[in-house]
Amino acid sequence: MALALPLLAGLAIAPLLGGRWSRLGQVRIRAVPVFFVAIGLQVVAFPFRMLPWHTPDRVAVVLWLCSYALLIVGVAANLRLPGVPAIAAGLFLNLSAIVVNGGHMPALPSALRGAGLHFVRSRNSASMPTPHLAWFVDRWAAPHWVPLANVFSVGDVLIATGGFVLALAATGVFRRRRDTARDVSYPAPLT
């Protein structure tokens, strides 16, 4: 959920940069149902505390990996959109770390301490002092003022950056800047 915050931040500041929310209706996102199914699988795999079920660990891991497969399909269908290639790269890095570490995203103990978390395994994360692909795991603690955030990885940074860029592009911020740059007129030379 915290990865949606940069997308929302991009939408919030877009009008200040010349973007318009009315342009969001012009964005053609492909494979939308795939994203909804992927998110649904993640909710089933790792339910919020208020939901009345608990999913066994191995079932949760399988559902999570299936959700990643669907997210990859959805992202691949939308690679033409600005920001989506960064999202794809972030998904790839996170999935790589998850797969080589037994189906859970490793979190360095220092990152967990920094976020005020104390667990060996929780939902989709696992504390590991020496994980495989260590640079791709949850390495850092998010600041306490970030809502819903705890620890994050390089892949999360790429996903967040891609979401921010996507929001700005979808509102026309980059188009407007490009159009303005082309409209610059130069004075006629003095003769």
Protein Blocks (a to p, Z undefined) as FASTA:
>chain_A
ZZmmmmmmmmmmmmmnopafklmmmpccehklmmmmmmmmmmmmmgcfkbcbdcdfklmm
mmmmmmmmmmmmmmmmmmmpghjlmmmmmmmmmmmmmmmnoopacddfklmmmnopacfb
ecjbccdfbdghkllmcfbdcdfklghiabdcfklmmmmmmmmmmmmmmnommmmmmmmm
mmpccddddZZ
